[in-house]
Amino acid sequence: MKQIREMVVQVGTEGGTVTLTRAQTQAGGWQFLVTEDEGTLLSFLSDEDRAGFGDTIHELGPVATWEEALALLGRYPLERMTPVVVHQDFRPAVWGAVVQRQQSRKERDEALASICMESWRRFCFPQEERCGTRLSKPDARALFARLERLLNSAIPPPDVVRAELAATVRKARVAARRTPDRHSTFEEGAFLNSYVIRLVHGFLKYECGLTSEDATLALLSESYRSHREWSSGSPVRPGSHPFRKFTASPKEVMDTWRGRTARNSLARNCCPDLALRGPGPIRAVFEAKYHGAHGVGTAETALVESIYQAFFYLALPHLEQTKTHAAWNYEYACVLAYDASADGAMIQAWQSLPTRVRDACWTGANVYVMILRGGGTSI
């Protein structure tokens, strides 16, 4: 019996089409086949030229896995081709493959890239499914996981990051005041400014299908004045309240409230490192941490403080947007930590926790914990 082939993706070429199809096997698996059809080009040729042209249909495969199918498609410059069909079940996977190809190109025609990527964006993110619609909690978790994979693949490994940030910090400390470099005078700021902010903007643009302008509008950053092409404002929460992220004892709290300690009685203007808002896909506040110290003790302290701080931000009551401040109305919090320690102590601290505790950070508290190591590492 002839197999019924289902179209997964089809792109237009100068002379025809390249099509990836799939068909179910008798064993219940799938086979993928790539077909290159140059029939369109043939229609423009004379009878004499057509006679010597040969076969116009070429097949690659079949192969059994999606990864192998992508390898076959990798022979074609998808990021420079025009999509014709993208199967709805494969839209995220196809988009991810095209983005990866685009980001790996060394020589880029930016005008052509913009046109082609916008075509792919429209096919992979139809208007009713584009970011800006509210995500379910499982979809929100999947989005954080995709962002985690992107950051881990794009940020270098610890030895490279440590060397690059040391140079960045040295340069920043001798820079003139009120210049962009001054926001990188410490390692955590340098890490965010050197790697994270532009990558999150790119994630919103290429993974979520936002325009560059909408991606900038959706991203808030503490150092937005140095990155106005990537972020649109500060995530600071204005106003005062009597609560702090960490307290040692009830007595210390009372003493602080009564003005008997060096601390102010009220905490003011909480400011997370990053935040995401509309027109992006999610409203989330980020607590960033760059950890380079050795030893389990310091790693555990950094981990606990980061998770508690993320939850503290999320627990603060909502505030409406004003002329000078963004709305504070986040649904999720994310710990975005980079473990630059030589022994990977922070990752070890996180993995040492019982699975039920790690899972409960998300299921019970809406806090997603990502601890990056860079260099394509996954934990």
C-alpha positions as CSV (number, residue, x, y, z in Angstrom):
1,M,0.0,0.0,0.0
2,K,1.3,3.4,-0.9
3,Q,2.4,5.6,2.0
4,I,0.4,8.7,2.6
5,R,3.0,11.5,2.9
6,E,2.3,14.6,5.0
7,M,4.0,17.9,4.2
8,V,6.1,19.2,7.1
9,V,7.8,22.2,5.5
10,Q,8.1,23.5,2.0
11,V,10.3,26.4,0.8
12,G,10.5,28.1,-2.6
13,T,13.8,28.2,-4.5
14,E,14.7,30.1,-7.7
15,G,13.8,27.1,-9.8
16,G,11.2,25.2,-7.8
17,T,10.7,23.9,-4.3
18,V,12.3,22.0,-1.5
19,T,9.8,19.9,0.5
20,L,10.2,17.9,3.7
21,T,7.5,15.2,4.1
22,R,6.8,12.5,6.6
23,A,5.0,9.2,6.4
24,Q,4.1,6.7,9.2
25,T,5.7,3.3,9.0
26,Q,4.0,0.0,9.7
27,A,5.9,-0.1,13.0
28,G,4.3,3.1,14.1
29,G,7.3,5.3,13.6
30,W,8.0,8.0,11.1
31,Q,10.1,8.4,7.9
32,F,11.1,11.8,6.6
33,L,12.0,12.5,3.0
34,V,13.3,15.7,1.3
35,T,12.3,16.3,-2.3
36,E,13.9,18.9,-4.5
37,D,11.7,19.8,-7.5
38,E,13.2,22.0,-10.2
39,G,10.1,21.8,-12.4
40,T,9.4,25.6,-12.2
41,L,12.8,26.3,-13.8
42,L,12.1,23.7,-16.5
43,S,9.0,25.5,-17.6
44,F,11.0,28.5,-18.6
45,L,13.4,26.5,-20.8
46,S,13.0,25.9,-24.5
47,D,12.2,22.4,-25.8
48,E,15.8,21.9,-26.8
49,D,17.2,23.0,-23.5
50,R,14.6,21.0,-21.6
51,A,15.5,17.8,-23.5
52,G,19.1,17.9,-22.1
53,F,18.2,19.0,-18.6
54,G,17.6,15.6,-17.1
55,D,15.6,14.6,-14.1
56,T,14.1,17.6,-12.2
57,I,13.1,15.8,-9.1
58,H,15.7,14.7,-6.6
59,E,15.1,12.9,-3.2
60,L,17.2,12.8,-0.1
61,G,16.4,10.1,2.5
62,P,14.3,8.6,3.9
63,V,15.5,9.1,7.5
64,A,13.9,8.1,10.7
65,T,14.4,11.0,13.1
66,W,13.7,14.8,13.1
67,E,17.4,15.5,13.8
68,E,18.3,13.5,10.6
69,A,15.6,15.3,8.7
70,L,17.1,18.7,9.8
71,A,20.5,17.5,8.7
72,L,19.1,16.9,5.2
73,L,17.5,20.3,5.1
74,G,20.8,21.7,6.3
75,R,22.1,21.4,2.8
76,Y,19.9,24.3,1.8
77,P,20.1,27.9,3.1
78,L,16.7,27.9,4.7
79,E,17.3,31.2,6.4
80,R,17.6,32.8,2.9
81,M,14.7,31.0,1.4
82,T,11.0,31.7,1.4
83,P,8.6,29.4,3.2
84,V,5.5,28.1,1.5
85,V,4.1,25.7,4.0
86,V,5.0,25.0,7.7
87,H,3.0,22.2,9.4
88,Q,1.5,23.5,12.6
89,D,2.9,20.7,14.8
90,F,6.4,21.6,13.6
91,R,6.3,25.4,13.7
92,P,8.5,25.8,16.9
93,A,11.0,23.2,15.8
94,V,11.3,24.7,12.3
95,W,11.6,28.2,13.6
96,G,14.3,27.1,16.0
97,A,16.3,25.5,13.2
98,V,16.0,28.6,11.0
99,V,17.1,30.9,13.8
100,Q,20.0,28.7,14.6
101,R,21.1,28.8,10.9
102,Q,20.7,32.6,10.8
103,Q,22.7,33.2,14.0
104,S,25.5,30.9,12.8
105,R,26.1,32.8,9.5
106,K,29.3,34.7,9.5
107,E,28.5,37.0,6.5
108,R,25.1,38.5,6.6
109,D,23.1,40.6,4.2
110,E,21.0,42.3,6.9
111,A,18.3,43.6,4.5
112,L,17.8,40.1,3.0
113,A,18.0,38.5,6.4
114,S,15.2,40.8,7.8
115,I,12.9,40.0,4.8
116,C,13.4,36.3,5.0
117,M,13.2,36.0,8.7
118,E,10.0,38.0,8.7
119,S,8.5,35.5,6.2
120,W,9.5,32.6,8.4
121,R,8.1,34.4,11.5
122,R,4.7,34.9,9.8
123,F,4.5,31.2,8.9
124,C,5.8,29.9,12.2
125,F,3.8,32.3,14.3
126,P,0.4,33.1,12.8
127,Q,-1.2,36.1,14.2
128,E,-3.6,34.2,16.5
129,E,-0.6,32.3,18.0
130,R,2.0,35.1,18.2
131,C,3.5,36.2,21.4
132,G,1.4,38.7,23.2
133,T,-1.4,36.2,23.9
134,R,-1.3,35.0,27.5
135,L,0.6,31.7,28.0
136,S,-0.6,28.8,30.1
137,K,1.6,27.8,32.9
138,P,3.0,24.7,31.1
139,D,3.7,27.0,28.1
140,A,5.4,29.5,30.3
141,R,7.7,26.8,31.7
142,A,8.5,25.6,28.2
143,L,9.4,29.2,27.2
144,F,11.8,29.5,30.2
145,A,13.3,26.2,29.2
146,R,13.9,27.4,25.6
147,L,15.4,30.6,26.9
148,E,17.7,28.6,29.1
149,R,18.8,26.4,26.2
150,L,19.5,29.5,24.1
151,L,21.6,31.2,26.8
152,N,23.6,28.0,27.6
153,S,24.4,27.5,23.9
154,A,25.3,31.2,23.2
155,I,27.2,32.1,26.3
156,P,30.8,30.9,26.4
157,P,32.1,28.4,29.0
158,P,33.3,29.7,32.4
159,D,37.0,30.1,31.6
160,V,36.2,32.3,28.6
161,V,33.6,34.3,30.5
162,R,35.9,34.9,33.4
163,A,38.6,36.3,31.2
164,E,36.3,38.4,29.1
165,L,34.5,39.9,32.1
166,A,37.8,40.7,33.8
167,A,38.8,42.8,30.8
168,T,35.3,44.4,30.6
169,V,35.4,45.3,34.3
170,R,38.9,46.8,34.1
171,K,37.8,48.9,31.1
172,A,34.6,50.0,32.9
173,R,36.4,51.2,36.0
174,V,38.5,53.7,34.1
175,A,35.6,54.9,31.9
176,A,34.1,58.3,32.2
177,R,31.1,58.7,34.4
178,R,27.7,58.5,32.8
179,T,29.0,56.5,29.9
180,P,27.6,53.0,28.9
181,D,30.8,51.3,30.1
182,R,30.2,52.4,33.7
183,H,27.3,50.0,34.1
184,S,29.9,47.1,33.9
185,T,32.1,48.0,36.8
186,F,31.2,44.8,38.6
187,E,31.1,41.2,37.3
188,E,27.3,40.7,37.5
189,G,26.6,43.9,35.6
190,A,29.3,43.1,33.1
191,F,27.8,39.7,32.6
192,L,24.3,41.0,31.9
193,N,25.5,43.8,29.7
194,S,28.0,41.7,27.7
195,Y,25.8,38.6,27.1
196,V,22.3,38.4,28.6
197,I,20.4,41.5,27.5
198,R,21.1,41.2,23.8
199,L,20.4,37.5,23.9
200,V,17.1,37.9,25.6
201,H,16.2,40.6,23.0
202,G,17.1,38.2,20.3
203,F,15.1,35.4,21.9
204,L,12.0,37.6,22.0
205,K,12.6,38.5,18.3
206,Y,13.6,35.3,16.8
207,E,12.0,32.7,19.1
208,C,8.8,34.5,20.0
209,G,8.2,36.2,16.7
210,L,8.2,39.8,17.9
211,T,9.4,42.7,15.8
212,S,12.6,44.3,16.9
213,E,10.6,47.3,18.2
214,D,8.2,45.1,20.2
215,A,11.1,43.0,21.6
216,T,12.7,46.2,22.9
217,L,9.4,47.4,24.4
218,A,8.9,44.0,26.1
219,L,12.3,44.0,27.8
220,L,13.1,46.1,30.9
221,S,16.6,46.4,32.2
222,E,18.3,48.1,35.1
223,S,20.9,49.4,32.7
224,Y,18.5,50.3,29.9
225,R,20.1,53.7,29.3
226,S,23.1,51.9,27.9
227,H,21.0,49.5,25.8
228,R,18.2,51.5,24.3
229,E,18.2,49.4,21.2
230,W,17.4,46.3,23.3
231,S,15.4,47.5,26.3
232,S,12.9,50.2,26.8
233,G,13.0,51.1,30.5
234,S,13.8,50.3,34.1
235,P,12.0,47.5,36.0
236,V,12.2,49.4,39.2
237,R,9.1,49.2,41.5
238,P,8.5,52.7,43.1
239,G,7.3,53.2,46.6
240,S,8.1,52.2,50.2
241,H,7.2,49.2,52.3
242,P,8.5,47.7,55.6
243,F,9.7,44.4,54.2
244,R,13.1,43.2,53.2
245,K,14.4,40.2,51.3
246,F,16.2,38.7,54.3
247,T,15.9,39.1,58.0
248,A,17.9,37.4,60.8
249,S,15.3,37.5,63.6
250,P,12.0,39.1,64.6
251,K,13.9,41.3,67.1
252,E,16.1,42.8,64.3
253,V,12.9,43.5,62.3
254,M,11.4,45.4,65.2
255,D,14.6,47.3,65.8
256,T,14.8,48.3,62.1
257,W,11.2,49.4,62.1
258,R,11.8,51.5,65.2
259,G,14.9,53.1,63.6
260,R,17.4,51.5,66.0
261,T,19.6,50.0,63.3
262,A,21.7,51.4,60.5
263,R,19.1,50.4,58.0
264,N,16.2,52.6,56.9
265,S,12.9,51.6,58.5
266,L,11.3,51.3,55.0
267,A,12.7,49.6,51.9
268,R,12.3,51.8,48.8
269,N,12.4,51.3,45.0
270,C,12.9,47.6,44.6
271,C,14.8,47.1,41.3
272,P,15.2,43.6,39.8
273,D,17.9,43.1,37.1
274,L,15.5,42.4,34.2
275,A,11.8,42.0,33.5
276,L,9.6,41.0,30.6
277,R,6.2,42.5,29.9
278,G,3.8,42.9,27.0
279,P,3.8,42.8,24.0
280,G,6.0,39.9,24.9
281,P,4.6,36.4,25.7
282,I,5.0,36.6,29.5
283,R,5.2,38.9,32.5
284,A,8.2,37.9,34.5
285,V,10.7,39.4,36.8
286,F,14.4,38.2,36.8
287,E,16.9,37.9,39.6
288,A,20.3,37.6,38.0
289,K,23.4,36.2,39.7
290,Y,26.9,35.8,38.5
291,H,28.7,33.3,40.8
292,G,32.4,32.8,40.5
293,A,33.5,32.0,44.1
294,H,34.9,28.6,45.1
295,G,33.3,26.3,47.6
296,V,30.0,24.7,48.5
297,G,29.1,27.1,51.3
298,T,29.3,30.3,49.2
299,A,27.4,28.5,46.4
300,E,24.6,27.4,48.7
301,T,24.3,31.0,50.1
302,A,24.1,32.5,46.6
303,L,21.5,29.9,45.5
304,V,19.3,30.5,48.5
305,E,19.5,34.3,48.4
306,S,18.7,34.3,44.6
307,I,15.7,32.1,44.9
308,Y,14.3,34.0,47.9
309,Q,14.9,37.3,46.2
310,A,13.1,36.1,43.1
311,F,10.1,35.0,45.2
312,F,10.2,38.3,47.2
313,Y,9.9,40.3,43.9
314,L,7.0,38.1,42.8
315,A,5.2,38.5,46.1
316,L,5.1,42.3,46.0
317,P,1.6,43.7,45.2
318,H,0.8,44.8,41.7
319,L,1.1,48.5,40.8
320,E,-0.4,50.2,37.8
321,Q,1.8,51.7,35.1
322,T,2.5,55.5,35.5
323,K,4.1,58.1,33.2
324,T,7.5,57.3,34.8
325,H,7.3,53.6,35.8
326,A,6.3,50.4,34.2
327,A,3.5,48.4,35.7
328,W,4.5,45.9,38.4
329,N,2.2,43.0,37.6
330,Y,4.4,39.9,37.1
331,E,3.1,36.4,37.0
332,Y,6.4,34.6,37.2
333,A,9.9,35.0,38.5
334,C,13.1,33.6,37.2
335,V,16.5,33.1,38.8
336,L,19.0,33.6,36.0
337,A,22.3,32.5,37.4
338,Y,25.7,31.9,35.7
339,D,28.0,29.5,37.6
340,A,31.5,30.6,36.7
341,S,33.1,28.8,39.5
342,A,35.9,26.3,38.6
343,D,34.1,23.4,40.3
344,G,30.6,24.2,39.2
345,A,29.6,24.6,42.9
346,M,26.3,26.4,42.3
347,I,25.0,23.8,39.9
348,Q,26.0,21.1,42.4
349,A,24.1,23.0,45.2
350,W,21.0,23.1,43.1
351,Q,21.2,19.5,42.0
352,S,21.8,18.4,45.6
353,L,18.2,19.5,46.5
354,P,15.5,16.9,46.5
355,T,13.5,16.8,43.2
356,R,10.3,17.7,45.0
357,V,11.9,20.9,46.3
358,R,13.2,21.9,42.9
359,D,9.9,21.1,41.2
360,A,8.0,23.0,43.9
361,C,9.9,26.2,43.1
362,W,7.9,26.3,39.9
363,T,4.7,24.4,40.7
364,G,4.1,26.0,44.0
365,A,5.8,29.4,43.7
366,N,6.0,30.2,40.0
367,V,9.8,30.6,40.3
368,Y,11.8,29.1,37.4
369,V,15.5,28.4,38.3
370,M,18.0,28.4,35.5
371,I,21.7,27.9,36.4
372,L,23.8,28.4,33.3
373,R,27.3,27.1,32.7
374,G,27.7,28.1,29.1
375,G,29.4,26.4,26.2
376,G,26.3,24.4,25.3
377,T,26.1,22.8,28.7
378,S,22.7,21.4,29.9
379,I,21.9,20.3,33.4
